[in-house]
């Protein structure tokens, strides 16, 4: 069965989801370490490795993920 609605002429109508694709950035789920974020850092967590980005919050470009010891230092400063 076709999930698209039919217009009076018999041609399929597009749904609003098809007309305007969702902004992917608004639906992207991130995991953040709150203690690191409270220190003004990005704090995004790379889930496969558990490493955390300690660059300043809202930094340009890609994250720089570091290990637990460096993350703890960033969280207290």
Biopython code that builds the backbone (N, CA, C, O; Angstrom):
import numpy as np
from Bio.PDB.StructureBuilder import StructureBuilder

atoms = [
    (1, "UNK", "N", (0.850, -1.175, 0.000)),
    (1, "UNK", "CA", (0.000, 0.000, 0.000)),
    (1, "UNK", "C", (0.890, 1.230, 0.000)),
    (1, "UNK", "O", (1.903, 1.254, 0.698)),
    (2, "UNK", "N", (0.538, 2.238, -0.758)),
    (2, "UNK", "CA", (1.302, 3.480, -0.869)),
    (2, "UNK", "C", (0.943, 4.399, 0.289)),
    (2, "UNK", "O", (-0.233, 4.625, 0.572)),
    (3, "UNK", "N", (1.969, 4.928, 0.959)),
    (3, "UNK", "CA", (1.716, 5.775, 2.122)),
    (3, "UNK", "C", (1.499, 7.234, 1.750)),
    (3, "UNK", "O", (1.191, 8.049, 2.620)),
    (4, "UNK", "N", (1.655, 7.584, 0.461)),
    (4, "UNK", "CA", (1.454, 8.964, 0.045)),
    (4, "UNK", "C", (-0.034, 9.218, -0.180)),
    (4, "UNK", "O", (-0.774, 8.332, -0.606)),
    (5, "UNK", "N", (-0.451, 10.439, 0.113)),
    (5, "UNK", "CA", (-1.834, 10.827, -0.128)),
    (5, "UNK", "C", (-2.020, 11.116, -1.614)),
    (5, "UNK", "O", (-1.076, 11.517, -2.295)),
    (6, "UNK", "N", (-3.229, 10.912, -2.114)),
    (6, "UNK", "CA", (-3.533, 11.176, -3.518)),
    (6, "UNK", "C", (-4.270, 12.508, -3.634)),
    (6, "UNK", "O", (-5.166, 12.795, -2.839)),
    (7, "UNK", "N", (-3.890, 13.330, -4.636)),
    (7, "UNK", "CA", (-4.610, 14.576, -4.894)),
    (7, "UNK", "C", (-5.852, 14.255, -5.705)),
    (7, "UNK", "O", (-6.069, 13.105, -6.088)),
    (8, "UNK", "N", (-6.677, 15.276, -5.971)),
    (8, "UNK", "CA", (-7.896, 15.083, -6.750)),
    (8, "UNK", "C", (-7.572, 14.582, -8.153)),
    (8, "UNK", "O", (-8.375, 13.857, -8.740)),
    (9, "UNK", "N", (-6.421, 14.947, -8.704)),
    (9, "UNK", "CA", (-6.043, 14.509, -10.050)),
    (9, "UNK", "C", (-5.473, 13.091, -10.049)),
    (9, "UNK", "O", (-5.219, 12.523, -11.111)),
    (10, "UNK", "N", (-5.274, 12.524, -8.872)),
    (10, "UNK", "CA", (-4.759, 11.169, -8.792)),
    (10, "UNK", "C", (-3.253, 11.092, -8.616)),
    (10, "UNK", "O", (-2.705, 10.004, -8.438)),
    (11, "UNK", "N", (-2.571, 12.239, -8.664)),
    (11, "UNK", "CA", (-1.119, 12.216, -8.473)),
    (11, "UNK", "C", (-0.802, 12.258, -6.982)),
    (11, "UNK", "O", (-1.554, 12.857, -6.213)),
    (12, "UNK", "N", (0.295, 11.633, -6.558)),
    (12, "UNK", "CA", (0.621, 11.612, -5.129)),
    (12, "UNK", "C", (1.005, 12.995, -4.606)),
    (12, "UNK", "O", (1.661, 13.775, -5.297)),
    (13, "UNK", "N", (0.593, 13.279, -3.396)),
    (13, "UNK", "CA", (0.974, 14.524, -2.725)),
    (13, "UNK", "C", (2.158, 14.238, -1.819)),
    (13, "UNK", "O", (2.240, 13.172, -1.209)),
    (14, "UNK", "N", (3.057, 15.177, -1.735)),
    (14, "UNK", "CA", (4.183, 15.008, -0.834)),
    (14, "UNK", "C", (3.772, 15.424, 0.565)),
    (14, "UNK", "O", (3.018, 16.377, 0.756)),
    (15, "UNK", "N", (4.281, 14.693, 1.531)),
    (15, "UNK", "CA", (4.043, 15.073, 2.915)),
    (15, "UNK", "C", (5.041, 16.153, 3.295)),
    (15, "UNK", "O", (6.026, 16.365, 2.589)),
    (16, "UNK", "N", (4.796, 16.833, 4.400)),
    (16, "UNK", "CA", (5.691, 17.916, 4.814)),
    (16, "UNK", "C", (7.106, 17.404, 5.061)),
    (16, "UNK", "O", (8.068, 18.149, 4.875)),
    (17, "UNK", "N", (7.248, 16.156, 5.474)),
    (17, "UNK", "CA", (8.568, 15.582, 5.719)),
    (17, "UNK", "C", (9.346, 15.480, 4.407)),
    (17, "UNK", "O", (10.563, 15.665, 4.389)),
    (18, "UNK", "N", (8.644, 15.188, 3.310)),
    (18, "UNK", "CA", (9.313, 15.076, 2.020)),
    (18, "UNK", "C", (9.599, 16.446, 1.422)),
    (18, "UNK", "O", (10.574, 16.600, 0.687)),
    (19, "UNK", "N", (8.778, 17.437, 1.717)),
    (19, "UNK", "CA", (8.964, 18.774, 1.166)),
    (19, "UNK", "C", (10.168, 19.465, 1.786)),
    (19, "UNK", "O", (10.942, 20.106, 1.076)),
    (20, "UNK", "N", (10.337, 19.348, 3.082)),
    (20, "UNK", "CA", (11.432, 20.012, 3.772)),
    (20, "UNK", "C", (12.117, 19.006, 4.679)),
    (20, "UNK", "O", (11.606, 18.701, 5.757)),
    (21, "UNK", "N", (13.268, 18.481, 4.260)),
    (21, "UNK", "CA", (13.951, 17.513, 5.124)),
    (21, "UNK", "C", (14.324, 18.128, 6.460)),
    (21, "UNK", "O", (14.638, 19.314, 6.552)),
    (22, "UNK", "N", (14.285, 17.306, 7.486)),
    (22, "UNK", "CA", (14.609, 17.794, 8.825)),
    (22, "UNK", "C", (16.052, 18.251, 8.900)),
    (22, "UNK", "O", (16.925, 17.698, 8.231)),
    (23, "UNK", "N", (16.298, 19.258, 9.714)),
    (23, "UNK", "CA", (17.650, 19.713, 9.985)),
    (23, "UNK", "C", (18.324, 18.647, 10.830)),
    (23, "UNK", "O", (17.947, 18.427, 11.981)),
    (24, "UNK", "N", (19.323, 17.984, 10.257)),
    (24, "UNK", "CA", (19.971, 16.866, 10.940)),
    (24, "UNK", "C", (20.631, 17.299, 12.242)),
    (24, "UNK", "O", (20.681, 16.518, 13.192)),
    (25, "UNK", "N", (21.145, 18.540, 12.307)),
    (25, "UNK", "CA", (21.827, 18.976, 13.521)),
    (25, "UNK", "C", (20.875, 19.076, 14.706)),
    (25, "UNK", "O", (21.296, 18.910, 15.851)),
    (26, "UNK", "N", (19.607, 19.344, 14.447)),
    (26, "UNK", "CA", (18.657, 19.467, 15.550)),
    (26, "UNK", "C", (18.218, 18.112, 16.076)),
    (26, "UNK", "O", (17.682, 18.022, 17.181)),
    (27, "UNK", "N", (18.438, 17.058, 15.303)),
    (27, "UNK", "CA", (18.035, 15.739, 15.750)),
    (27, "UNK", "C", (19.221, 14.886, 16.170)),
    (27, "UNK", "O", (19.043, 13.748, 16.603)),
    (28, "UNK", "N", (20.421, 15.421, 16.048)),
    (28, "UNK", "CA", (21.626, 14.667, 16.407)),
    (28, "UNK", "C", (21.721, 14.559, 17.925)),
    (28, "UNK", "O", (21.648, 15.561, 18.636)),
    (29, "UNK", "N", (21.882, 13.355, 18.400)),
    (29, "UNK", "CA", (21.979, 13.130, 19.837)),
    (29, "UNK", "C", (23.447, 13.131, 20.234)),
    (29, "UNK", "O", (24.245, 12.362, 19.698)),
    (30, "UNK", "N", (23.792, 13.990, 21.166)),
    (30, "UNK", "CA", (25.160, 14.010, 21.664)),
    (30, "UNK", "C", (25.155, 13.634, 23.135)),
    (30, "UNK", "O", (24.157, 13.810, 23.834)),
    (31, "UNK", "N", (26.271, 13.119, 23.587)),
    (31, "UNK", "CA", (26.442, 12.782, 24.986)),
    (31, "UNK", "C", (27.515, 13.700, 25.537)),
    (31, "UNK", "O", (28.608, 13.795, 24.979)),
    (32, "UNK", "N", (27.206, 14.368, 26.619)),
    (32, "UNK", "CA", (28.073, 15.395, 27.178)),
    (32, "UNK", "C", (28.357, 15.074, 28.636)),
    (32, "UNK", "O", (27.465, 14.666, 29.381)),
    (33, "UNK", "N", (29.608, 15.262, 29.032)),
    (33, "UNK", "CA", (29.962, 15.136, 30.448)),
    (33, "UNK", "C", (29.670, 16.473, 31.108)),
    (33, "UNK", "O", (30.289, 17.487, 30.787)),
    (34, "UNK", "N", (28.723, 16.462, 32.030)),
    (34, "UNK", "CA", (28.293, 17.711, 32.664)),
    (34, "UNK", "C", (29.405, 18.394, 33.441)),
    (34, "UNK", "O", (29.496, 19.621, 33.425)),
    (35, "UNK", "N", (30.256, 17.631, 34.121)),
    (35, "UNK", "CA", (31.316, 18.256, 34.908)),
    (35, "UNK", "C", (32.296, 19.008, 34.010)),
    (35, "UNK", "O", (32.792, 20.068, 34.389)),
    (36, "UNK", "N", (32.575, 18.473, 32.835)),
    (36, "UNK", "CA", (33.484, 19.128, 31.890)),
    (36, "UNK", "C", (32.786, 20.333, 31.257)),
    (36, "UNK", "O", (33.410, 21.377, 31.063)),
    (37, "UNK", "N", (31.514, 20.199, 30.938)),
    (37, "UNK", "CA", (30.759, 21.307, 30.352)),
    (37, "UNK", "C", (30.656, 22.490, 31.316)),
    (37, "UNK", "O", (30.709, 23.645, 30.893)),
    (38, "UNK", "N", (30.510, 22.206, 32.594)),
    (38, "UNK", "CA", (30.422, 23.283, 33.586)),
    (38, "UNK", "C", (31.737, 24.073, 33.680)),
    (38, "UNK", "O", (31.752, 25.204, 34.166)),
    (39, "UNK", "N", (32.825, 23.476, 33.219)),
    (39, "UNK", "CA", (34.120, 24.158, 33.207)),
    (39, "UNK", "C", (34.322, 24.943, 31.918)),
    (39, "UNK", "O", (35.417, 25.446, 31.665)),
    (40, "UNK", "N", (33.263, 25.056, 31.090)),
    (40, "UNK", "CA", (33.336, 25.841, 29.865)),
    (40, "UNK", "C", (33.934, 25.111, 28.680)),
    (40, "UNK", "O", (34.372, 25.733, 27.712)),
    (41, "UNK", "N", (33.951, 23.798, 28.758)),
    (41, "UNK", "CA", (34.524, 22.988, 27.681)),
    (41, "UNK", "C", (33.424, 22.365, 26.836)),
    (41, "UNK", "O", (32.266, 22.314, 27.252)),
    (42, "UNK", "N", (33.788, 21.893, 25.652)),
    (42, "UNK", "CA", (32.849, 21.246, 24.733)),
    (42, "UNK", "C", (32.175, 20.057, 25.408)),
    (42, "UNK", "O", (30.946, 19.997, 25.453)),
    (43, "UNK", "N", (32.939, 19.124, 25.926)),
    (43, "UNK", "CA", (32.476, 17.992, 26.720)),
    (43, "UNK", "C", (31.718, 16.915, 25.951)),
    (43, "UNK", "O", (31.108, 16.043, 26.570)),
    (44, "UNK", "N", (31.739, 16.951, 24.617)),
    (44, "UNK", "CA", (31.142, 15.853, 23.849)),
    (44, "UNK", "C", (31.926, 14.584, 24.104)),
    (44, "UNK", "O", (33.154, 14.608, 24.185)),
    (45, "UNK", "N", (31.216, 13.473, 24.232)),
    (45, "UNK", "CA", (31.837, 12.188, 24.511)),
    (45, "UNK", "C", (31.778, 11.324, 23.252)),
    (45, "UNK", "O", (30.719, 11.178, 22.643)),
    (46, "UNK", "N", (32.916, 10.756, 22.867)),
    (46, "UNK", "CA", (32.985, 9.804, 21.757)),
    (46, "UNK", "C", (32.614, 8.449, 22.341)),
    (46, "UNK", "O", (33.423, 7.820, 23.023)),
    (47, "UNK", "N", (31.410, 8.005, 22.079)),
    (47, "UNK", "CA", (30.875, 6.820, 22.746)),
    (47, "UNK", "C", (31.678, 5.542, 22.523)),
    (47, "UNK", "O", (31.842, 4.776, 23.472)),
    (48, "UNK", "N", (32.191, 5.267, 21.315)),
    (48, "UNK", "CA", (32.934, 4.012, 21.157)),
    (48, "UNK", "C", (34.190, 3.933, 22.033)),
    (48, "UNK", "O", (34.582, 2.842, 22.447)),
    (49, "UNK", "N", (34.822, 5.073, 22.318)),
    (49, "UNK", "CA", (36.066, 5.045, 23.092)),
    (49, "UNK", "C", (35.919, 5.603, 24.496)),
    (49, "UNK", "O", (36.762, 5.340, 25.354)),
    (50, "UNK", "N", (34.867, 6.366, 24.748)),
    (50, "UNK", "CA", (34.687, 6.996, 26.052)),
    (50, "UNK", "C", (35.535, 8.244, 26.249)),
    (50, "UNK", "O", (35.563, 8.813, 27.340)),
    (51, "UNK", "N", (36.229, 8.672, 25.194)),
    (51, "UNK", "CA", (37.069, 9.863, 25.291)),
    (51, "UNK", "C", (36.199, 11.106, 25.193)),
    (51, "UNK", "O", (35.107, 11.060, 24.627)),
    (52, "UNK", "N", (36.684, 12.225, 25.748)),
    (52, "UNK", "CA", (35.907, 13.466, 25.854)),
    (52, "UNK", "C", (36.653, 14.611, 25.194)),
    (52, "UNK", "O", (37.879, 14.689, 25.271)),
    (53, "UNK", "N", (35.907, 15.505, 24.541)),
    (53, "UNK", "CA", (36.504, 16.694, 23.935)),
    (53, "UNK", "C", (36.652, 17.768, 25.008)),
    (53, "UNK", "O", (35.687, 18.114, 25.689)),
    (54, "UNK", "N", (37.867, 18.290, 25.153)),
    (54, "UNK", "CA", (38.123, 19.319, 26.166)),
    (54, "UNK", "C", (38.425, 20.677, 25.541)),
    (54, "UNK", "O", (38.930, 21.571, 26.219)),
    (55, "UNK", "N", (38.119, 20.839, 24.256)),
    (55, "UNK", "CA", (38.276, 22.149, 23.620)),
    (55, "UNK", "C", (37.237, 23.105, 24.203)),
    (55, "UNK", "O", (36.269, 22.653, 24.815)),
    (56, "UNK", "N", (37.418, 24.423, 24.025)),
    (56, "UNK", "CA", (36.424, 25.366, 24.550)),
    (56, "UNK", "C", (35.029, 25.097, 23.974)),
    (56, "UNK", "O", (34.894, 24.601, 22.855)),
    (57, "UNK", "N", (34.013, 25.425, 24.740)),
    (57, "UNK", "CA", (32.626, 25.239, 24.293)),
    (57, "UNK", "C", (32.408, 25.976, 22.977)),
    (57, "UNK", "O", (32.945, 27.064, 22.766)),
    (58, "UNK", "N", (31.621, 25.376, 22.101)),
    (58, "UNK", "CA", (31.270, 25.930, 20.785)),
    (58, "UNK", "C", (32.491, 26.222, 19.921)),
    (58, "UNK", "O", (32.502, 27.194, 19.165)),
    (59, "UNK", "N", (33.515, 25.387, 20.030)),
    (59, "UNK", "CA", (34.724, 25.573, 19.238)),
    (59, "UNK", "C", (34.442, 25.317, 17.765)),
    (59, "UNK", "O", (33.535, 24.554, 17.435)),
    (60, "UNK", "N", (35.212, 25.948, 16.871)),
    (60, "UNK", "CA", (35.044, 25.653, 15.441)),
    (60, "UNK", "C", (35.716, 24.322, 15.108)),
    (60, "UNK", "O", (36.655, 23.905, 15.786)),
    (61, "UNK", "N", (35.240, 23.678, 14.085)),
    (61, "UNK", "CA", (35.873, 22.457, 13.614)),
    (61, "UNK", "C", (35.541, 21.231, 14.441)),
    (61, "UNK", "O", (34.609, 21.217, 15.244)),
    (62, "UNK", "N", (36.342, 20.203, 14.210)),
    (62, "UNK", "CA", (36.127, 18.904, 14.847)),
    (62, "UNK", "C", (36.562, 18.904, 16.306)),
    (62, "UNK", "O", (37.363, 19.732, 16.741)),
    (63, "UNK", "N", (36.017, 17.963, 17.036)),
    (63, "UNK", "CA", (36.395, 17.779, 18.440)),
    (63, "UNK", "C", (37.779, 17.148, 18.531)),
    (63, "UNK", "O", (38.227, 16.460, 17.614)),
    (64, "UNK", "N", (38.439, 17.394, 19.641)),
    (64, "UNK", "CA", (39.725, 16.772, 19.958)),
    (64, "UNK", "C", (39.502, 15.950, 21.223)),
    (64, "UNK", "O", (39.516, 16.482, 22.333)),
    (65, "UNK", "N", (39.295, 14.656, 21.043)),
    (65, "UNK", "CA", (38.966, 13.785, 22.164)),
    (65, "UNK", "C", (40.232, 13.351, 22.899)),
    (65, "UNK", "O", (41.229, 12.972, 22.284)),
    (66, "UNK", "N", (40.168, 13.416, 24.218)),
    (66, "UNK", "CA", (41.299, 13.027, 25.059)),
    (66, "UNK", "C", (40.850, 11.986, 26.073)),
    (66, "UNK", "O", (39.658, 11.788, 26.305)),
    (67, "UNK", "N", (41.844, 11.320, 26.674)),
    (67, "UNK", "CA", (41.582, 10.264, 27.632)),
    (67, "UNK", "C", (41.100, 10.768, 28.980)),
    (67, "UNK", "O", (41.028, 11.976, 29.203)),
    (68, "UNK", "N", (40.775, 9.862, 29.869)),
    (68, "UNK", "CA", (40.191, 10.199, 31.171)),
    (68, "UNK", "C", (41.059, 11.117, 32.034)),
    (68, "UNK", "O", (40.533, 12.018, 32.688)),
    (69, "UNK", "N", (42.374, 10.905, 32.048)),
    (69, "UNK", "CA", (43.233, 11.729, 32.908)),
    (69, "UNK", "C", (43.210, 13.195, 32.473)),
    (69, "UNK", "O", (43.079, 14.090, 33.308)),
    (70, "UNK", "N", (43.336, 13.437, 31.182)),
    (70, "UNK", "CA", (43.287, 14.815, 30.685)),
    (70, "UNK", "C", (41.895, 15.422, 30.879)),
    (70, "UNK", "O", (41.761, 16.618, 31.136)),
    (71, "UNK", "N", (40.877, 14.598, 30.757)),
    (71, "UNK", "CA", (39.515, 15.085, 30.933)),
    (71, "UNK", "C", (39.296, 15.527, 32.390)),
    (71, "UNK", "O", (38.681, 16.565, 32.632)),
    (72, "UNK", "N", (39.784, 14.764, 33.336)),
    (72, "UNK", "CA", (39.638, 15.136, 34.746)),
    (72, "UNK", "C", (40.312, 16.472, 35.026)),
    (72, "UNK", "O", (39.771, 17.291, 35.769)),
    (73, "UNK", "N", (41.487, 16.705, 34.441)),
    (73, "UNK", "CA", (42.180, 17.987, 34.607)),
    (73, "UNK", "C", (41.364, 19.137, 34.054)),
    (73, "UNK", "O", (41.329, 20.209, 34.658)),
    (74, "UNK", "N", (40.706, 18.941, 32.920)),
    (74, "UNK", "CA", (39.894, 19.988, 32.301)),
    (74, "UNK", "C", (38.635, 20.249, 33.123)),
    (74, "UNK", "O", (38.153, 21.381, 33.175)),
    (75, "UNK", "N", (38.108, 19.231, 33.755)),
    (75, "UNK", "CA", (36.856, 19.374, 34.510)),
    (75, "UNK", "C", (37.033, 20.242, 35.749)),
    (75, "UNK", "O", (36.082, 20.902, 36.165)),
    (76, "UNK", "N", (38.203, 20.263, 36.342)),
    (76, "UNK", "CA", (38.389, 21.019, 37.577)),
    (76, "UNK", "C", (38.925, 22.422, 37.348)),
    (76, "UNK", "O", (38.993, 23.216, 38.286)),
    (77, "UNK", "N", (39.303, 22.737, 36.125)),
    (77, "UNK", "CA", (39.873, 24.059, 35.837)),
    (77, "UNK", "C", (38.888, 24.966, 35.180)),
    (77, "UNK", "O", (39.213, 26.113, 34.874)),
]
sb = StructureBuilder()
sb.init_structure("model")
sb.init_model(0)
sb.init_chain("A")
sb.init_seg("    ")
for serial, (resi, resn, name, xyz) in enumerate(atoms, 1):
    if name == "N":
        sb.init_residue(resn, " ", resi, " ")
    sb.init_atom(name, np.array(xyz, "f"), 0.0, 1.0, " ", f" {name:<3s}", serial, name[0])
structure = sb.get_structure()
